[in-house]
Amino acid sequence: MELALGDDATRRVSLFLRQRVVDTLPLMMSTEQFIRAGYGDEETIAVGLGHHPEVISRVWDKLGEGLPDSACVLVSVTPALVDPGSARLAAFVSGTMYMVRVPESQWAAALDAGYRREFTGCWPSEEASPPDFGPEWFEGQFQPVEQSWVRAFIAPW
C-alpha cells in the first residue's frame, strides 16, 4: 500500500512528517516492516521514536479498535491510522498529542465541543512556523466521539 498523496489532507501531513526523518526511510511501513528492516523493535516504536506511549495506545488501540491491523502504520516513522483501502490518513501521533481527521459534516460540532485545529505537537525547531494541515485536522482530546470520526475515513472490517 502506498500513501494517498493525491488526497490533500494526507499529502499535507505526510510532507510535514517527512521533513522530520531522513529520506532513506520508507514513507509508510507496518510495524512488522519496521522491525524486519532493523530500524528497531517494539520498544523502539513504543518509547524510542519521540512519541508518548499512552498517545500511541490511544490512536492505535482505542481509535483503531476493530479496524484491520493494516490500518496501524508508521508514516515517516510516526504512528498513524491509515485506511487500508484508500490509503488516506485518519489520525497521527506527535509527541504527547495526536491529530484526528474530522469529516466536514462534524467540523462545527467539533469546534463547539472545544476542539482546535491548531497543531501543538511541534518540536522546538518547528514552533516558529507550525504547519497548516488544512481544515479537517483537529487536535485529539481523548474523547469517545473521535472513534466515529476515524470510522468516517476507515470502515471496520
VENVENTA-V643114 format. One line per field, one symbol per residue. phi: phi as a letter, one per 30 degrees, with the letter a starting at -180 (. if undefined). A space follows every 50 residues. Layout:
phi=???
This chain:
phi=.cdddddeddddddddddddbddddddbaddddedddidlbddeddbccj cdeddededddcdceiddeddcbcchhceacbdddciddbaacbicbbcb dcdedceddddddjdbddcccddedcddbddcdjddcbddbhceeddddd ddcbddc
